[in-house]
Amino acid sequence: MKYLLWAASVPVGLALLFVIVQTLASERVEVVELTTIDETGDMQTTRLWVVDDEGYQYLRVGADGSGWYSRIQRSKEVTVRRGEESKIYTVTERADKSKRINELMQQKYTWGDSFFAAMLGSRAGSIPLELHPMN
């Protein structure tokens, strides 16, 4: 019975440790809130990393996409809250800046970026999304 309890607690402990490391990796440096509209008209908020380059803000989506990226593709207009400021943006894919944005994300998010790259696969094929403020 003692070994069964131990055997059951190890996976639970590892899962808990993974959740803690994942949270630390993703939330310890700046995170913005991206608000998009889903197909039913409901607002969806996603917490994401952001970097700045040449006067623009950039988000990054993996090569396999995501729900928030699909919502951007449908509407092209999003709200981003960075700190205390919220603005409406249009989004432009900038695959030509993939290497540069990946480097900036690595510099800013350090081991957190490396952790997610190891867990989710390399950053090859990731797509930088350039934010353009609406007037």
Secondary structure, DSSP 8 states (H G I E B T S, - for coil): -HHHHHHHHHHHHHHHHHHHHHHHHHHSS--EEEEEE-TTS-EEEEEE--EEETTEEEEEE-TT--HHHHHHHHH-EEEEEETTEEEEEEEEE-GGGHHHHHHHHHHHHHHHHHHHHHHH--STT-EEEEEEE--
